[in-house]
């Protein structure tokens, strides 16, 4: 008995070691391949003057590495994917969502950012680690979802004549709440346990298309339960590794009269830097984007954001649209199609922080949707 257990443990350890070795080899090969691909992108523009940097560093507490802006994109791609999924599930059955293509989009975006930052001698181990952890989580989640929905899920859809049942509607509502939540907070803070509890309270055990109902109840219960456990583990690991993530972004703005602070009470003035100029705190994540767009429409200009003078943003525009601001004010990094919205493309743009107001106001004037400013 004991000898058999030892043999089993040795074999399990061997299999685990081989799997771990293969994963490490994959990570090394993938990173080397991406790191030495040099994107055909011009170098960043001229940085702001030394005096400006000194003024902007009046408060160094909020400074973040410049490469964080670029590495924020793969992380936010997961948010965009959840948004696409929420929009899709509102009107469609889940088996048709492009789960596997979404995985490919994530790793292509990471590969591009990896090559871009490496070509500029920017390296941050934490950014790469975070990208691999989040990318691996997305790949595992979507691979399992895709494999299940396109096999067992399709079969149960057939039993309901491809009609939505109340569990499908509930799952679509949770997907919508989840997509809205991750715009402003880390995904591991979402209430998956609450979603599991409400699933059984809000949906009946019997009804039209019972096979589909029961199958949905089963898979959604497994889904929300595992997500709750995984989110709890990741939340603890994140707090231990990085502490509690700050929800603030420090910025230096100009042409900002006192009326601006009265109109936008969420902006905190840290200290003045001359007439109509100040170091401020703006809420981070998507709220930063929404606030920045409103500020620049009022004539406010940014000098530094999180201590940096270059930043990345994305806009959504029809296919065929071409970004043509003068060189030096902005550069197009890459484009990608939205898989569930034919005819729409995402444009990733890099610009000096001092030109951000020009880029934002130009996009608004053209009716182009500003998706996100990657505030490090």
MARMARSE-509243 format. One record per residue (C-alpha): x, y, z. Coordinates in steps of 0.02 Angstrom, whole numbers, padded with zeros to 5 digits, always signed. Example, Ala and Ser with C-alpha at 12.3 -4.5 7.8 and 13.67 -1.06 7.14 Angstrom:
<atoms>
+00615-00225+00390;+00684-00053+00357;
</atoms>
This chain:
<atoms>
+00000+00000+00000;+00135+00122+00054;+00248+00070-00092;+00104+00098-00214;+00072+00272-00142;+00256+00316-00160;+00256+00261-00343;+00100+00365-00374;+00176+00519-00293;+00338+00499-00392;+00241+00487-00555;+00132+00635-00510;+00287+00736-00466;+00368+00686-00630;+00214+00738-00731;+00204+00902-00635;+00389+00936-00664;+00373+00902-00851;+00219+01014-00863;+00307+01152-00766;+00462+01135-00874;+00359+01145-01034;+00272+01300-00969;+00437+01384-00923;+00506+01340-01095;+00351+01411-01179;+00364+01573-01078;+00550+01591-01121;+00527+01557-01307;+00372+01668-01319;+00456+01812-01228;+00616+01801-01331;+00515+01796-01493;+00414+01949-01444;+00551+02048-01361;+00659+02051-01516;+00521+02096-01638;+00543+02282-01667;+00377+02365-01711;+00383+02492-01852;+00340+02635-01734;+00434+02801-01722;+00521+02840-01556;+00429+02948-01430;+00431+03135-01455;+00543+03260-01367;+00518+03259-01179;+00467+03412-01080;+00599+03529-01014;+00699+03500-00856;+00608+03642-00771;+00443+03561-00813;+00502+03395-00744;+00557+03479-00583;+00389+03564-00565;+00296+03403-00604;+00398+03309-00475;+00338+03424-00336;+00242+03270-00283;+00336+03110-00328;+00217+03002-00229;+00110+02966-00383;+00250+02932-00508;+00237+02768-00604;+00353+02688-00733;+00317+02748-00910;+00308+02571-00978;+00156+02541-00865;+00051+02640-00989;+00090+02516-01128;+00077+02361-01019;-00092+02421-00958;-00160+02382-01131;-00158+02190-01120;-00239+02205-00948;-00374+02320-01015;-00399+02209-01167;-00475+02085-01044;-00597+02222-00992;-00640+02255-01175;-00665+02070-01203;-00784+02057-01055;-00876+02209-01124;-00893+02126-01295;-00954+01966-01211;-01084+02062-01109;-01150+02148-01265;-01152+01982-01359;-01243+01881-01224;-01381+02012-01212;-01448+01952-01380;-01358+01790-01423;-01325+01616-01357;-01152+01595-01276;-01087+01462-01396;-01063+01590-01534;-00943+01704-01439;-00763+01699-01509;-00677+01634-01352;-00523+01562-01436;-00497+01712-01551;-00503+01824-01397;-00360+01726-01319;-00259+01754-01478;-00295+01941-01475;-00231+01955-01296;-00065+01870-01333;-00039+01967-01494;-00062+02130-01400;+00058+02075-01263;+00185+02022-01394;+00177+02193-01478;+00196+02287-01313;+00339+02173-01264;+00433+02213-01425;+00394+02399-01414;+00457+02421-01236;+00609+02309-01263;+00660+02414-01414;+00655+02568-01300;+00755+02481-01162;+00606+02482-01043;+00591+02329-00933;+00485+02295-00781;+00476+02118-00716;+00314+02153-00624;+00229+02207-00785;+00281+02047-00874;+00231+01938-00727;+00062+02024-00715;+00034+02005-00903;+00072+01819-00898;-00036+01788-00745;-00184+01884-00817;-00159+01813-00991;-00147+01638-00922;-00305+01664-00821;-00399+01729-00973;-00334+01587-01082;-00386+01456-00955;-00557+01536-00926;-00597+01560-01111;-00526+01392-01165;-00638+01302-01040;-00788+01410-01083;-00759+01391-01270;-00734+01202-01263;-00888+01179-01154;-01005+01299-01244;-00960+01233-01416;-00994+01053-01365;-01112+01023-01217;-01179+01201-01228;-01224+01183-01413;-01312+01020-01376;-01418+01098-01238;-01456+01246-01353;-01523+01120-01479;-01640+01046-01347;-01716+01219-01321;-01733+01251-01508;-01600+01386-01484;-01715+01491-01374;-01648+01587-01225;-01705+01523-01055;-01714+01627-00896;-01543+01563-00842;-01470+01632-01004;-01548+01801-00965;-01479+01793-00788;-01304+01750-00852;-01314+01896-00974;-01360+02014-00832;-01216+01954-00724;-01098+01973-00874;-01160+02152-00893;-01133+02190-00708;-00961+02110-00715;-00909+02209-00869;-00966+02371-00787;-00876+02326-00625;-00705+02292-00703;-00704+02465-00780;-00677+02537-00607;-00613+02397-00494;-00503+02240-00509;-00602+02088-00567;-00560+01987-00411;-00666+02106-00305;-00825+02059-00398;-00959+01967-00298;-00959+01797-00384;-01024+01712-00225;-01172+01831-00224;-01204+01795-00408;-01209+01608-00368;-01331+01634-00225;-01447+01744-00329;-01446+01620-00473;-01542+01494-00368;-01654+01627-00291;-01705+01715-00452;-01726+01569-00573;-01855+01431-00556;-01810+01248-00549;-01943+01199-00676;-02004+01281-00834;-01997+01281-01023;-01849+01185-01097;-01800+01098-00933;-01644+01014-01003;-01571+01182-01054;-01623+01258-00886;-01540+01122-00783;-01383+01121-00890;-01369+01311-00870;-01397+01301-00683;-01260+01171-00669;-01128+01259-00773;-01165+01432-00703;-01154+01363-00525;-00985+01285-00564;-00929+01444-00653;-00976+01567-00515;-00915+01450-00378;-00743+01425-00455;-00730+01610-00498;-00768+01655-00317;-00630+01540-00252;-00503+01598-00383;-00544+01782-00355;-00518+01761-00168;-00348+01679-00194;-00293+01811-00319;-00354+01953-00210;-00249+01889-00065;-00097+01860-00176;-00113+02034-00253;-00123+02120-00085;+00025+02022-00018;+00131+02056-00174;+00082+02235-00220;-00015+02297-00070;-00182+02385-00098;-00174+02464-00270;-00193+02653-00271;-00352+02718-00352;-00274+02890-00387;-00175+02965-00531;-00068+03119-00501;-00060+03243-00644;+00007+03416-00679;-00119+03524-00772;-00116+03699-00844;-00247+03828-00892;-00354+03768-00748;-00448+03909-00660;-00533+03881-00492;-00699+03857-00582;-00633+03691-00648;-00613+03623-00471;-00788+03680-00427;-00861+03594-00580;-00761+03434-00552;-00762+03404-00363;-00683+03231-00385;-00520+03317-00436;-00412+03357-00284;-00290+03502-00295;-00126+03450-00213;-00027+03611-00240;-00015+03757-00358;+00125+03771-00487;+00107+03951-00542;-00045+04041-00612;-00185+03925-00671;-00069+03775-00651;-00074+03639-00518;-00028+03462-00469;-00193+03369-00446;-00260+03196-00404;-00386+03123-00526;-00475+02956-00495;-00389+02815-00589;-00448+02688-00719;-00596+02730-00831;-00646+02881-00729;-00479+02960-00773;-00521+02944-00958;-00694+03020-00938;-00626+03161-00831;-00480+03199-00948;-00598+03212-01098;-00708+03336-01004;-00560+03437-00939;-00481+03458-01111;-00648+03511-01184;-00641+03653-01056;-00469+03707-01118;-00367+03620-00982;-00197+03553-01039;-00096+03411-00963;+00092+03428-00936;+00133+03266-00844;+00029+03116-00795;+00096+03002-00658;+00264+03091-00681;+00276+03046-00867;+00270+03147-01027;+00214+03008-01147;+00051+02913-01141;-00051+02786-01239;-00236+02790-01278;-00359+02694-01385;-00506+02754-01489;-00644+02659-01580;-00679+02707-01759;-00750+02634-01920;-00635+02522-02022;-00542+02625-02149;-00528+02778-02036;-00351+02844-02035;-00269+02940-01895;-00181+03089-01972;-00127+03210-01835;+00044+03287-01876;+00197+03183-01828;+00259+03238-01658;+00084+03261-01590;+00035+03078-01601;+00087+02911-01678;-00019+02761-01724;+00046+02605-01635;-00072+02470-01700;-00252+02430-01746;-00364+02280-01715;-00541+02232-01764;-00679+02209-01637;-00732+02029-01664;-00915+02050-01616;-00938+02221-01697;-00902+02207-01884;-00843+02368-01963;-00767+02438-01803;-00581+02449-01764;-00480+02492-01611;-00338+02616-01642;-00195+02622-01514;-00112+02794-01514;+00042+02860-01426;+00063+03045-01394;+00159+03169-01287;+00058+03216-01133;+00071+03399-01186;-00022+03354-01347;-00157+03250-01262;-00284+03392-01268;-00259+03409-01457;-00285+03222-01485;-00439+03211-01373;-00523+03368-01440;-00486+03316-01620;-00563+03143-01592;-00719+03217-01510;-00739+03341-01653;-00734+03198-01778;-00862+03096-01682;-00732+02963-01637;-00759+02871-01473;-00615+02886-01350;-00606+02715-01269;-00470+02732-01138;-00317+02831-01084;-00192+02709-01009;-00144+02807-00854;-00007+02688-00799;
</atoms>
